[in-house]
């Protein structure tokens, strides 16, 4: 599949910004499951934009602005060819050993109720770790209802489990915390997902990867109850959302900040087919 992404993040301020620093993790890297065809990131203002890699190996564009206008937009456009690998991630940039991803964070701490949930959800699988993680993913999909607006970026895995509601970010955090409690290194993935019902989306997608001995990293999407498919575009990884968020930074001045996001994720072949049909009509 060829996935086409058009993503604009627009900042609006009451007054000119005196200083801004943003870390943009919005550029994917190739691996056996995806190949970059074209990708560009740009802004509509006079800024300093420097590309580097973070500790996890993600591409990070550091955006620095001095005396920015009332409005600033960051635009990302690109196409990536993806392949179905049954969720197995091979050939990706790996800066850190798998065991580091056993480390808990504030968002992914395995509270007693999470440990109990993980044990109960995976009891029928026996000792096989891969089977246990599949059952864990299915249990989260069944027990946690998708409910936008109930949680936010500071909601922890334990809070999401108690609410039994949340979004893909919460389900990824819960999977990560539970997987680590089972002894599996696990990490957060931010990216995009091609949906069959619409191209327009409210935000980027999130899922998790867990490390299986003798197999490597496997991507689990508990929000949809599947391992990653060719419809998943992997962009950044981290211990949790805070370490892999598409946009993260600080602003000095500017007064009240209003943020708007426009995101379209589509199967490029379908887009071209629809355009041809319209031109022939």
PAVOPA-143821 format. One record per residue: residue in one letter; x, y, z of N, C-alpha, C in turn. Coordinates in steps of 0.001 Angstrom, whole numbers, padded with zeros to 6 digits, always signed. Layout:
REM PAVOPA-143821
AXYZXYZXYZ...
This chain:
REM PAVOPA-143821
X+000837-001190+000000+000000+000000+000000+000875+001243+000000X+000409+002274-000692+001075+003580-000593+000188+004498+000242X+000746+004954+001339+000000+005815+002253+000399+007263+002007X-000594+008087+001809-000363+009524+001605-000799+010277+002859X+000077+011134+003361-000192+011904+004579-000089+013399+004284X-001067+014154+004740-001027+015617+004691-001419+016114+006070X-000476+016727+006771-000650+017061+008192-000216+018511+008414X-001140+019346+008886-000817+020741+009192-001157+021036+010645X-000179+021537+011380-000386+021997+012754-000253+023513+012745X-001311+024200+013158-001319+025663+013104-001422+026238+014517X-000496+027147+014840-000479+027827+016125-001018+029251+015940X-001947+029652+016802-002497+031007+016788-002268+031644+018156X-001785+032897+018163-001467+033588+019418-002118+034962+019453X-002414+035433+020668-002990+036761+020849-001977+037865+020570X-000701+037543+020779+000373+038516+020586+001565+037806+019963X+002495+038576+019384+003672+037929+018784+004457+037115+019809X+004944+035965+019385+005735+035095+020253+007158+035634+020348X+007683+035727+021558+009063+036194+021730+010079+035080+021443X+009690+033853+021796+010627+032735+021613+009850+031432+021626X+010230+030497+020758+009566+029191+020691+010599+028121+020362X+010483+026966+021029+011306+025814+020707+010399+024592+020686X+010337+023909+019541+009487+022741+019390+010307+021571+018853X+010046+020378+019391+010638+019151+018866+009563+018451+018043X+009828+018279+016756+008848+017718+015833+009263+016304+015440X+008567+015326+015966+008806+013922+015584+007701+013540+014596X+007872+013971+013370+006830+013831+012359+007344+013211+011067X+008590+012746+011088+009207+012184+009886+009538+010716+010107X+008940+009814+009337+009202+008376+009509+010553+007972+008946X+010989+006791+009342+012214+006211+008809+011886+004863+008159X+012692+004447+007188+012409+003173+006520+012804+001970+007365X+012125+000876+007147+012505-000443+007648+011878-001447+006703X+011925-002731+007024+011429-003739+006089+009938-003590+005809X+009229-002941+006705+007786-002786+006516+007370-001499+005857X+008294-000570+005617+007908+000674+004967+009095+001321+004252X+008786+001941+003122+009788+002605+002284+009293+004008+001964X+010129+005014+002254+009734+006389+001990+009856+006708+000508X+008747+007132-000082+008727+007540-001482+009034+009032-001590X+008379+009833-000766+008609+011277-000726+008123+011794+000616X+008856+012777+001167+008452+013337+002473+009074+014712+002634X+008284+015670+003090+008839+017000+003356+008137+017626+004558X+008899+018414+005291+008396+019152+006445+008829+020593+006285X+007896+021529+006405+008220+022946+006230+007300+023806+007083X+007672+025076+007228+006847+026035+007953+006601+027248+007062X+005661+028085+007486+005331+029280+006711+005908+030545+007340X+006924+030398+008185+007528+031555+008851+009046+031422+008821X+009711+032490+009182+011171+032508+009228+011620+031843+010523X+012060+030587+010432+012422+029818+011617+013752+029119+011389X+014319+028642+012490+015480+027754+012412+014958+026328+012537X+015309+025487+011577+014827+024110+011560+016023+023192+011382X+016324+022407+012417+017511+021554+012413+017110+020100+012656X+017534+019193+011768+017201+017778+011909+018286+017058+012703X+017874+016211+013625+018805+015406+014405+018090+014121+014825X+018771+013277+015583+018174+012044+016087+018140+012088+017608X+017058+011583+018185+016995+011525+019639+017583+010201+020132X+017514+009965+021425+018140+008778+022021+017512+007485+021521X+016252+007532+021081+015583+006337+020585+015829+006102+019098X+016507+007051+018443+016772+006930+017020+015754+007610+016138X+014765+008281+016729+013769+008996+015932+014373+010218+015259X+013883+010563+014078+014242+011832+013447+013464+012941+014141X+014179+013936+014629+013561+015064+015324+013979+016349+014621X+013014+017140+014213+013303+018470+013681+013100+019477+014817X+014175+020137+015203+014098+021153+016244+013766+022487+015592X+012619+023015+015959+012137+024268+015385+012329+025371+016419X+013109+026383+016068+013355+027514+016966+012918+028801+016288X+012146+029587+017017+011600+030834+016481+011870+031959+017469X+012306+033078+016959+012433+034289+017762+011554+035373+017149X+010694+035942+017990+009759+036983+017544+008899+036493+016374X+008172+035408+016644+007286+034833+015637+006024+035676+015493X+005350+035587+014367+004089+036307+014177+002972+035686+015004X+001766+036238+014847+000614+035745+015595+000220+034332+015161X+000649+033936+013986+000230+032648+013447+001426+031927+012825X+001503+030633+013074+002602+029822+012547+002065+028441+012203X+002420+027927+011036+001956+026608+010617+003145+025704+010303X+003038+024455+010722+004010+023419+010371+003285+022427+009467X+003822+022213+008282+003162+021358+007298+004031+020151+006965X+003390+018996+006927+004055+017749+006569+003265+017091+005451X+003955+016703+004392+003319+015972+003301+004250+014864+002839X+003667+013727+002475+004525+012665+001983+003769+011419+001594X+004506+010510+000974+003987+009194+000618+004977+008133+001084X+004436+007049+001623+005255+005940+002095+004643+004638+001580X+005481+003778+001016+005017+002464+000586+005181+001494+001750X+004101+000812+002106+004121-000085+003253+003859-001522+002818X+004279-002458+003685+004154-003882+003395+003635-004602+004635X+002835-005629+004434+002302-006408+005547+003361-007397+006022X+003829-007228+007245+004852-008112+007826+004296-008900+009007X+002958-008989+009089+002297-009670+010204+002658-009038+011547X+002990-007759+011512+003294-007035+012742+004745-007074+013176X+005555-007905+012544+006965-008026+012933+007752-006850+012361X+008521-006199+013209+009300-005016+012806+010763-005415+012676X+011276-005379+011447+012682-005721+011205+013356-004603+010409X+014649-004422+010669+015409-003434+009916+015211-002009+010380X+014573-001805+011520+014370-000451+012044+015619+000011+012802X+015739+001319+012947+016848+001877+013720+016676+001483+015177X+017692+000845+015758+017642+000432+017161+018865+000991+017877X+018666+002015+018683+019759+002648+019424+019967+002036+020811X+018944+001342+021316+018973+000897+022705+018651-000592+022793X+019169-001279+023810+018865-002700+023975+017413-002898+024404X+016805-004034+024039+015399-004268+024399+015116-004136+025885X+016040-004552+026736+015774-004551+028179+015497-003149+028718X+015975-002099+028017+015696-000743+028487+014197-000472+028482X+013471-001129+027572+012038-000885+027434+011212-001635+028473X+011879-002176+029482+011188-002680+030669+011005-001563+031700X+011626-000425+031453+011609+000679+032413+010232+001331+032476X+009713+001493+033679+008422+002147+033858+008560+003658+033777X+007478+004313+033402+007393+005767+033443+006133+006136+034230X+005957+007419+034445+004754+007844+035157+003479+007455+034438X+003507+007454+033116+002322+007130+032323+002095+005628+032192X+003159+004830+032411+003051+003395+032151+003378+002532+033369X+003280+003087+034545+003568+002309+035749+002576+001156+035878X+003096-000036+036167+002243-001226+036295+001704-001319+037715X+000619-000606+037960-000032-000656+039268-000557-002076+039524X-000832-002433+040784-001312-003788+041090-002512-004217+040251X-003430-003282+039988-004608-003642+039197-004242-003964+037742X-003184-003349+037225-002732-003667+035873-002078-005040+035845X-001272-005325+036843-000643-006651+036920-001713-007749+037012X-002747-007506+037811-003822-008482+037943-004574-008640+036627X-004817-007516+035951-005500-007545+034652-004696-008355+033645X-003385-008135+033611-002521-008841+032669-002517-010342+032936X-002438-010725+034197-002426-012144+034541-003753-012805+034188X-004839-012136+034497-006159-012697+034213-006409-012813+032711X-005987-011811+031962-006238-011789+030520-005443-012840+029768X-004295-013233+030320-003380-014114+029574-003263-015516+030156X-004070-015831+031142-003935-017109+031852-004085-018311+030921X-004984-018231+029963-005250-019378+029091-004118-019658+028106X-003200-018722+027913-002137-018897+026921-000979-019740+027429X-000900-019955+028716+000235-020690+029237+001495-019853+029211X+002665-020490+029082+003929-019754+029176+004354-019044+027884X+003692-019312+026745+004117-018725+025481+003858-017219+025479X+004937-016422+025421+004809-014971+025556+004042-014348+024409X+004304-014759+023179+003603-014181+022033+002097-014403+022146X+001690-015595+022521+000264-015890+022686-000336-015053+023808X+000413-014870+024879-000081-014069+026002-000294-012614+025577X+000607-012090+024768+000469-010700+024333-000709-010527+023373X-000961-011529+022556-002149-011470+021696-003423-011437+022540X-003476-012275+023565-004643-012276+024444-004763-010962+025200X-003631-010391+025607-003642-009100+026294-004219-008019+025389X-003788-007979+024146-004300-006996+023193-005809-007130+023023X-006284-008354+022883-007716-008595+022695-008505-008172+023935X-007943-008442+025110-008625-008073+026354-008766-006562+026480X-007729-005826+026126-007804-004359+026187-008835-003847+025202X-008837-004422+024015-009831-004025+022998-011247-004278+023500X-011431-005357+024242-012761-005723+024740-013167-004899+025959X-012221-004624+026848-012558-004037+028144-012501-002511+028180X-011752-001899+027262-011601-000433+027267-012303+000138+026042X-013353+000888+026264-014138+001463+025164-013449+002697+024597X-013493+002837+023289-012924+004023+022655-013855+005199+022928X-013349+006221+023611-014176+007352+024032-013358+008630+024033X-013329+009368+022924-012590+010635+022878-013138+011640+023879X-012237+012460+024425-012646+013526+025329-012695+013148+026789X-012541+011867+027108-012595+011420+028502-011223+011540+029162X-010164+011310+028399-008796+011346+028910-008001+012438+028208X-006756+012647+028661-005865+013591+027995-004454+013021+027975X-003490+013828+027557-002121+013323+027404-001451+012985+028736X-002038+013397+029850-001465+013106+031161-002127+011910+031849X-003122+011315+031205-003814+010172+031786-002884+008963+031831X-002811+008315+032974-001928+007159+033123-002634+005872+032696X-001844+004823+032529-002404+003523+032175-003373+003042+033250X-003024+003230+034511-003892+002799+035610-005215+003558+035602X-005168+004846+035316-006394+005637+035258-007284+005196+034101X-006660+004898+032959-007432+004437+031805-008107+003104+032098X-007398+002208+032787-007989+000920+033140-009153+001114+034107X-009001+002018+035068-010082+002273+036028-011305+002866+035336X-011080+003742+034372-012183+004361+033639-012853+003390+032671X-012040+002416+032188-012478+001492+031137-012873+002255+029869X-012288+003437+029712-012522+004255+028521-011252+005022+028189X-011115+005413+026930-009951+006176+026522-009803+006157+025016X-008640+006594+024551-008339+006616+023123-007121+005728+022870X-006643+005719+021624-005554+004815+021261-004318+005010+022128X-004039+006250+022521-002890+006523+023389-003021+005801+024726X-004207+005828+025315-004440+005183+026603-004324+003667+026489X-004865+003110+025410-004803+001668+025228-003369+001208+024985X-002595+002032+024279-001180+001705+024082-000434+001730+025413X-000687+002745+026229-000041+002819+027539-000415+001621+028412X-001675+001229+028384-002119+000088+029180-001451-001199+028691X-001377-001378+027383-000713-002564+026846+000753-002587+027268X+001430-001458+027172+002844-001375+027518+003064-001733+028990X+002273-001126+029869+002427-001391+031304+002177-002863+031614X+001122-003423+031008+000780-004818+031272+001817-005768+030677X+002287-005466+029470+003300-006320+028834+004586-006341+029646X+005006-005184+030146+006209-005140+030967+006031-005942+032241X+004811-005940+032791+004564-006723+034001+004662-008217+033727X+004495-008604+032464+004634-010003+032063+006073-010348+031685X+006953-009360+031759+008359-009593+031446+008749-009270+030030X+007856-008658+029244+008152-008323+027851+008534-006849+027725X+009715-006530+027202+010024-005136+026904+008968-004582+025946X+008491-003382+026206+007433-002813+025374+007646-001314+025233X+007202-000775+024094+007400+000652+023819+006217+001229+023058X+006130+002533+023104+005050+003302+022490+005424+003640+021052X+004439+003606+020166+004651+003974+018764+003641+005042+018384X+004109+006131+017816+003215+007126+017238+003336+007039+015727X+002217+007209+015047+002224+007097+013595+000874+007418+013018X+000564+006794+011891-000701+007044+011210-001331+005729+010804X-002646+005760+010648-003401+004577+010249-004387+004947+009158X-004358+004197+008064-005343+004394+007002-006672+003809+007465X-007699+004637+007476-009031+004188+007851-009874+003961+006609X-010804+003021+006705-011652+002710+005552-012832+003655+005425X-013180+004355+006523-014384+005191+006497-014102+006647+006161X-012884+007121+006410-012598+008540+006166-011106+008783+006032X-010747+009819+005266-009354+010242+005189-009042+011262+006279X-010011+012112+006596-009803+013154+007606-009770+012541+008994X-008769+012914+009788-008630+012382+011138-008348+013509+012117X-008660+013244+013384-008484+014257+014423-007055+014339+014922X-006344+013210+014886-004987+013180+015438-004250+011966+014895X-002958+011924+015150-002155+010759+014770-002608+009540+015564X-002203+008368+015109-002589+007124+015768-001462+006680+016709X-001769+005739+017594-000770+005209+018523-001010+003724+018740X+000075+002983+018879+000009+001571+019219+001264+001204+019994X+001574-000062+020127+002713-000482+020944+003502-001556+020220X+004748-001733+020644+005583-002838+020179+006135-003559+021397X+006168-004888+021318+006728-005703+022392+007806-006605+021820X+008834-006857+022619+009956-007660+022136+009783-009111+022565X+009838-010006+021552+009669-011439+021772+011010-012128+021509X+011515-012931+022446+012775-013647+022207+012698-014475+020923X+013780-014457+020146+013916-015210+018898+013006-014723+017780X+012244-013667+018006+011388-013098+016962+011665-011626+016748X+011880-010899+017831+012146-009468+017733+010926-008654+018124X+010863-007439+017615+009785-006525+017953+008540-006838+017123X+007404-006872+017813+006110-007127+017172+005164-005992+017554X+004457-005457+016555+003578-004308+016774+002150-004759+017057X+001605-004291+018184+000240-004612+018605-000570-003315+018671X-001738-003321+018054-002627-002152+018055-003869-002500+018873X-003849-002287+020185-004987-002678+021018-006255-001879+020737X-006132-000676+020195-007329+000108+019882-008163-000565+018802X-007504-001336+017935-008200-002028+016856-008163-003546+017003X-007430-004045+017987-007381-005474+018232-006640-006264+017178X-005617-005642+016555-004847-006327+015508-003369-005997+015661X-002527-006882+015111-001127-006500+014944-001058-005514+013782X-000011-004716+013748+000100-003680+012721+000032-004289+011329X-000662-003614+010431-000861-004052+009055-000167-003089+008106X-000360-003280+006816+000199-002350+005846-000490-000982+005913X-001581-000906+006632-002253+000375+006821-001671+001212+007938X-000690+000668+008668-000026+001401+009747+001275+002012+009228X+001465+003284+009482+002693+003993+009126+003407+004386+010415X+004539+003780+010666+005307+003964+011907+006178+005212+011793X+006073+006131+012772+006828+007385+012724+007858+007483+013835X+007467+007288+015101+008400+007477+016213+008094+006495+017333X+009129+006210+018139+008981+005295+019273+009496+005957+020542X+009104+005391+021685+009594+005890+022968+009063+005049+024100X+009445+005376+025314+008955+004652+026472+007471+004899+026702X+006981+006063+026262+005563+006405+026382+005266+007574+025439X+004059+008124+025532+003669+009226+024657+004605+010423+024789X+004980+010750+026011+005791+011949+026241+007111+011899+025488X+007639+010692+025269+008937+010548+024605+008822+010448+023093X+007614+010353+022572+007464+010171+021128+006348+011011+020526X+005888+012022+021255+004805+012870+020765+005212+013572+019479X+004291+013722+018523+004624+014404+017274+005132+015830+017474X+004552+016538+018434+004951+017922+018708+005086+018106+020206X+006228+018635+020619+006442+018871+022054+007442+020007+022206X+007155+020977+023087+008089+022076+023233+007622+023134+024212X+008170+024342+024042+007875+025436+024956+007786+026742+024184X+006988+027673+024735+006769+028976+024108+006873+030052+025177X+007528+031150+024835+007617+032303+025736+006935+033489+025063X+005936+034053+025744+005188+035153+025157+004051+034627+024299X+003403+035549+023607+002340+035157+022690+000954+035159+023291X+000861+035242+024630-000468+035224+025243-001108+033850+025120X-002406+033825+024913-003152+032576+024795-002809+031860+023492X-002531+030563+023601-002220+029751+022421-003437+028934+022024X-003748+028962+020738-004793+028105+020188-004156+027236+019118X-004422+025952+019203-003785+024985+018306-004855+024293+017475X-004634+024227+016173-005547+023485+015304-004747+022501+014467X-005330+021342+014210-004657+020294+013456-005540+019842+012308X-004950+019763+011141-005617+019207+009971-004804+017997+009525X-005447+016835+009456-004734+015609+009118-005562+014760+008167X-004931+014368+007079-005554+013448+006136-004580+012303+005878X-005075+011080+006047-004282+009884+005814-005069+009005+004846X-004455+008673+003713-005218+007981+002681-004382+006938+001958X-005071+005976+001369-004471+005021+000444-004276+005764-000870X-003038+006011-001265-002746+006843-002430-003344+006260-003703X-003391+004949-003821-003964+004315-005015-005440+004653-005137X-006169+004645-004018-007586+004989-004050-007788+006459-004398X-006914+007316-003890-007014+008739-004202-006847+008964-005697X-005845+008315-006292-005617+008474-007725-006775+007888-008533X-007309+006759-008092-008431+006130-008795-009667+007028-008761X-009943+007626-007604-011084+008525-007493-010900+009775-008347X-009659+010289-008401-009379+011472-009231-009577+011164-010705X-009153+009993-011127-009338+009604-012527-010808+009443-012870X-011572+008848-011956-013006+008663-012178-013715+009999-012301X-013315+010952-011466-013946+012280-011509-013584+013012-012799X-012340+012850-013277-011932+013538-014506-012620+012962-015730X-013018+011690-015664-013685+011047-016789-015198+011214-016758X-015708+011676-015612-017164+011816-015475-017685+013001-016290
